[in-house]
Amino acid sequence: MSVRLSLLAILDQGPCYGYQLRAEFDRRTGSTSPLNVGQIYNTLERLERDGLVEKGDVDERGHVYWQITEAGRDEVRAWLDSPVERSQGTRDELAVKLAVAATLPGVDVSAVIHRQRSASLAQLQELNRAKYAGANPDGPEELAWSLVVDSMIFSAEAEVRWLDHTEQRLALHPQHALQLELSTDRPKRGRPAKVRA
């Protein structure tokens, strides 16, 4: 999630101070990914360093209003005009956990999958309850919130489908056939030698 670009996009509407930016971010995402104020101010300082925002007026309460620069506006337009690229590699803890568990002797991978499926289904039920308990989805704040919750629901549904798929794939192999013994090869330190053509 790009907090940096989200905050810039909000500032494109007009100057805001830190707590105000936090409230606007929460309002637009339904508080599904709350930010702490320290994170906002650190981000604002980096944006200022990069020439994308600048400090503006200070009100009678001492709030410093941050405003977007033209370079910041260009950055927001580029962000909104381009697709989000998902990373190719995976550091997904669940995928790594199941891959490692499937190769360890004595681990009941099926039980690991069942426990995860139960937790994922419970999360899915909670998300669906939250969605249907929501107010009028026609208002802008409710619509923004429901878009984020829908994304979370689809991700949870995909996780359950992936768990089903993984369980089916593992069922095709006897458990002992998947176990990996520790390698006796000693890893080499440093970078691999360059291959010359």
Sine and cosine of phi, psi and omega as CSV:
sin_phi,cos_phi,sin_psi,cos_psi,sin_omega,cos_omega
0.00,0.00,0.72,-0.69,-0.01,-1.00
-0.99,-0.11,1.00,-0.05,0.07,-1.00
-0.89,0.46,-0.68,0.74,-0.03,-1.00
-0.80,0.60,-0.79,0.61,-0.06,-1.00
-0.96,0.27,-0.53,0.85,0.06,-1.00
-0.89,0.45,-0.69,0.72,0.02,-1.00
-0.91,0.42,-0.64,0.77,0.05,-1.00
-0.87,0.49,-0.69,0.73,-0.01,-1.00
-0.89,0.46,-0.61,0.79,0.04,-1.00
-0.92,0.39,-0.68,0.74,0.02,-1.00
-0.90,0.43,-0.36,0.93,0.05,-1.00
-0.91,0.42,-0.34,0.94,0.06,-1.00
-0.99,0.17,-0.44,0.90,-0.01,-1.00
0.36,-0.93,0.28,-0.96,-0.03,-1.00
-0.87,0.49,0.58,-0.82,0.03,-1.00
-0.59,-0.80,0.42,-0.91,0.17,-0.98
-0.99,-0.15,0.18,-0.98,-0.16,-0.99
-0.79,0.62,-0.81,0.58,-0.02,-1.00
-0.90,0.44,-0.57,0.82,0.03,-1.00
-0.91,0.42,-0.66,0.75,0.05,-1.00
-0.88,0.47,-0.65,0.76,0.03,-1.00
-0.87,0.48,-0.73,0.68,0.00,-1.00
-0.89,0.46,-0.65,0.76,0.01,-1.00
-0.91,0.41,-0.66,0.75,0.03,-1.00
-0.88,0.48,-0.74,0.68,0.01,-1.00
-0.88,0.47,-0.67,0.75,0.01,-1.00
-0.87,0.49,-0.61,0.79,-0.08,-1.00
-1.00,0.09,-0.28,0.96,0.00,-1.00
-0.89,-0.46,0.11,0.99,0.01,-1.00
0.92,0.38,0.41,0.91,-0.01,-1.00
0.84,0.54,0.44,0.90,0.00,-1.00
-0.98,0.20,-0.36,0.93,0.04,-1.00
-0.71,-0.71,0.93,0.36,-0.10,-0.99
-0.88,0.48,0.59,-0.81,0.03,-1.00
-0.96,-0.29,0.54,-0.84,0.13,-0.99
-1.00,-0.02,0.39,-0.92,-0.09,-1.00
-0.90,0.44,-0.58,0.81,0.04,-1.00
-0.86,0.50,-0.64,0.77,0.04,-1.00
-0.89,0.45,-0.63,0.78,0.00,-1.00
-0.91,0.41,-0.73,0.69,-0.02,-1.00
-0.92,0.38,-0.60,0.80,0.08,-1.00
-0.89,0.46,-0.67,0.74,0.02,-1.00
-0.90,0.43,-0.68,0.73,0.02,-1.00
-0.87,0.48,-0.65,0.76,0.02,-1.00
-0.91,0.42,-0.63,0.77,0.05,-1.00
-0.93,0.37,-0.63,0.77,0.04,-1.00
-0.89,0.45,-0.61,0.79,0.04,-1.00
-0.92,0.40,-0.70,0.71,0.03,-1.00
-0.84,0.55,-0.60,0.80,-0.03,-1.00
-1.00,0.08,0.03,1.00,0.05,-1.00
0.97,0.23,0.35,0.94,-0.05,-1.00
-0.99,-0.14,-0.35,0.94,0.10,-0.99
-0.66,-0.76,0.26,-0.97,0.09,-1.00
-0.56,-0.83,0.41,-0.91,0.04,-1.00
-0.96,0.28,0.63,-0.77,0.01,-1.00
-0.88,-0.47,-0.71,-0.71,-0.05,-1.00
-0.92,0.39,0.39,-0.92,0.12,-0.99
-0.88,-0.48,0.78,-0.62,-0.02,-1.00
-1.00,0.10,0.00,-1.00,-0.06,-1.00
-0.91,0.42,-0.31,0.95,0.03,-1.00
-1.00,-0.04,-0.04,1.00,0.02,-1.00
1.00,-0.02,0.13,0.99,0.04,-1.00
-0.95,0.31,0.81,-0.59,0.06,-1.00
-1.00,0.00,0.85,-0.53,0.02,-1.00
-1.00,0.01,0.77,-0.63,0.03,-1.00
-0.99,-0.16,0.62,-0.78,0.02,-1.00
-0.75,-0.66,0.48,-0.88,-0.04,-1.00
-0.98,0.18,0.53,-0.85,0.08,-1.00
-0.99,-0.12,0.11,-0.99,0.05,-1.00
-0.89,0.46,-0.62,0.78,0.06,-1.00
-0.89,0.46,-0.59,0.81,0.06,-1.00
-0.91,0.42,-0.66,0.75,0.04,-1.00
-0.89,0.46,-0.65,0.76,0.05,-1.00
-0.88,0.48,-0.65,0.76,0.01,-1.00
-0.89,0.45,-0.67,0.74,0.02,-1.00
-0.90,0.44,-0.72,0.70,0.00,-1.00
-0.87,0.50,-0.69,0.72,0.01,-1.00
-0.89,0.46,-0.64,0.77,0.00,-1.00
-0.90,0.43,-0.73,0.68,-0.05,-1.00
-0.94,0.34,-0.46,0.89,-0.03,-1.00
-1.00,0.07,-0.12,0.99,-0.06,-1.00
-0.89,-0.46,0.51,-0.86,0.02,-1.00
-0.95,0.30,0.40,-0.92,0.09,-1.00
-0.98,0.19,0.79,-0.61,0.02,-1.00
-0.99,-0.12,0.85,-0.53,0.05,-1.00
-0.99,0.16,0.58,-0.81,-0.02,-1.00
-0.94,0.35,0.52,-0.85,-0.03,-1.00
-0.98,0.22,-0.65,0.76,-0.02,-1.00
-0.98,0.22,0.30,-0.95,0.04,-1.00
-0.83,-0.55,0.76,-0.65,0.16,-0.99
-0.85,-0.53,0.41,0.91,0.02,-1.00
-0.89,0.46,0.86,-0.51,-0.09,-1.00
-0.86,0.51,-0.64,0.77,-0.02,-1.00
-0.91,0.41,-0.70,0.71,0.01,-1.00
-0.88,0.47,-0.69,0.73,0.00,-1.00
-0.92,0.40,-0.67,0.74,0.00,-1.00
-0.86,0.51,-0.73,0.69,-0.02,-1.00
-0.94,0.35,-0.61,0.80,0.03,-1.00
-0.89,0.45,-0.68,0.73,0.01,-1.00
-0.94,0.33,-0.71,0.71,-0.02,-1.00
-0.86,0.51,-0.61,0.79,-0.02,-1.00
-0.91,0.41,-0.36,0.93,-0.05,-1.00
-0.97,-0.24,0.02,1.00,-0.01,-1.00
-1.00,-0.09,0.68,-0.73,0.05,-1.00
-0.94,0.35,0.62,-0.79,0.10,-0.99
0.99,0.16,0.06,1.00,0.00,-1.00
-0.99,-0.11,0.79,-0.62,0.07,-1.00
-1.00,0.08,1.00,-0.01,-0.07,-1.00
-0.89,0.45,-0.56,0.83,0.03,-1.00
-0.87,0.50,-0.65,0.76,0.03,-1.00
-0.92,0.39,-0.62,0.78,0.04,-1.00
-0.88,0.48,-0.70,0.72,0.00,-1.00
-0.90,0.43,-0.69,0.73,-0.01,-1.00
-0.88,0.48,-0.68,0.73,0.03,-1.00
-0.89,0.46,-0.68,0.73,-0.01,-1.00
-0.92,0.40,-0.66,0.75,0.01,-1.00
-0.87,0.49,-0.67,0.74,0.02,-1.00
-0.87,0.49,-0.70,0.72,0.01,-1.00
-0.92,0.40,-0.66,0.75,-0.01,-1.00
-0.92,0.40,-0.65,0.76,0.03,-1.00
-0.92,0.40,-0.62,0.79,0.05,-1.00
-0.89,0.45,-0.66,0.75,0.04,-1.00
-0.90,0.44,-0.65,0.76,0.02,-1.00
-0.89,0.46,-0.68,0.73,0.05,-1.00
-0.88,0.47,-0.67,0.74,0.00,-1.00
-0.89,0.45,-0.68,0.74,0.02,-1.00
-0.90,0.44,-0.67,0.74,0.03,-1.00
-0.91,0.42,-0.64,0.77,0.07,-1.00
-0.87,0.48,-0.71,0.71,0.00,-1.00
-0.89,0.46,-0.65,0.76,-0.02,-1.00
-0.90,0.43,-0.72,0.69,-0.07,-1.00
-0.98,0.19,-0.23,0.97,0.08,-1.00
-1.00,0.07,-0.17,0.99,-0.02,-1.00
-0.90,0.44,0.35,-0.94,-0.01,-1.00
-0.98,0.19,-0.40,-0.92,-0.04,-1.00
-0.85,0.52,0.91,-0.41,-0.04,-1.00
-0.96,0.28,0.04,1.00,-0.03,-1.00
-1.00,0.07,-0.31,0.95,0.02,-1.00
-0.97,0.26,0.45,-0.89,-0.06,-1.00
-0.89,0.46,-0.65,0.76,0.00,-1.00
-0.93,0.37,-0.66,0.75,0.00,-1.00
-0.92,0.38,-0.61,0.79,0.03,-1.00
-0.90,0.44,-0.71,0.70,0.01,-1.00
-0.87,0.49,-0.70,0.71,0.02,-1.00
-0.88,0.48,-0.71,0.71,-0.05,-1.00
-0.93,0.38,-0.51,0.86,0.07,-1.00
-0.89,0.45,-0.67,0.74,0.01,-1.00
-0.93,0.37,-0.69,0.73,0.00,-1.00
-0.90,0.43,-0.65,0.76,0.06,-1.00
-0.85,0.53,-0.68,0.74,0.02,-1.00
-0.88,0.48,-0.66,0.75,0.02,-1.00
-0.92,0.40,-0.61,0.79,0.03,-1.00
-0.90,0.43,-0.73,0.68,0.00,-1.00
-0.88,0.47,-0.62,0.79,0.03,-1.00
-0.91,0.42,-0.67,0.74,0.02,-1.00
-0.91,0.42,-0.65,0.76,0.04,-1.00
-0.90,0.44,-0.66,0.75,0.03,-1.00
-0.90,0.44,-0.61,0.79,0.02,-1.00
-0.89,0.45,-0.68,0.74,0.01,-1.00
-0.90,0.44,-0.69,0.73,0.04,-1.00
-0.87,0.49,-0.67,0.74,0.00,-1.00
-0.90,0.43,-0.64,0.77,0.04,-1.00
-0.89,0.47,-0.67,0.74,0.05,-1.00
-0.88,0.48,-0.71,0.70,0.01,-1.00
-0.88,0.48,-0.71,0.71,-0.01,-1.00
-0.89,0.46,-0.68,0.73,0.01,-1.00
-0.89,0.46,-0.65,0.76,0.02,-1.00
-0.91,0.42,-0.67,0.74,0.01,-1.00
-0.90,0.43,-0.69,0.72,-0.02,-1.00
-0.93,0.38,-0.49,0.87,0.00,-1.00
-0.92,0.39,-0.33,0.94,0.00,-1.00
-0.97,0.23,-0.22,0.97,-0.07,-1.00
-0.88,-0.48,0.69,-0.73,0.15,-0.99
-0.90,0.44,0.64,-0.77,-0.11,-0.99
-0.83,0.56,-0.63,0.78,-0.04,-1.00
-0.92,0.39,-0.39,0.92,-0.02,-1.00
-0.96,0.29,-0.30,0.95,-0.04,-1.00
-1.00,-0.06,-0.26,0.97,-0.09,-1.00
-0.92,0.39,0.68,-0.73,0.06,-1.00
-0.92,-0.38,0.80,-0.60,0.12,-0.99
-0.98,0.18,0.37,-0.93,0.08,-1.00
-0.88,0.47,0.67,-0.74,-0.01,-1.00
-0.96,0.29,0.59,-0.80,0.06,-1.00
-1.00,0.00,-0.16,0.99,0.06,-1.00
-0.94,0.34,0.74,-0.68,0.04,-1.00
-1.00,0.05,0.82,-0.57,0.05,-1.00
-0.90,0.43,0.59,-0.81,0.04,-1.00
-1.00,0.03,0.62,-0.79,0.03,-1.00
-0.99,0.10,0.41,-0.91,0.06,-1.00
1.00,0.08,-0.16,-0.99,-0.04,-1.00
-0.99,0.11,0.53,-0.85,0.07,-1.00
-0.91,0.42,0.49,-0.87,0.01,-1.00
-0.91,0.42,0.56,-0.83,0.03,-1.00
-0.96,0.27,0.66,-0.75,0.03,-1.00
-1.00,-0.01,0.81,-0.58,0.00,-1.00
-0.99,-0.13,0.68,-0.74,-0.02,-1.00
-1.00,0.03,0.00,0.00,0.00,0.00
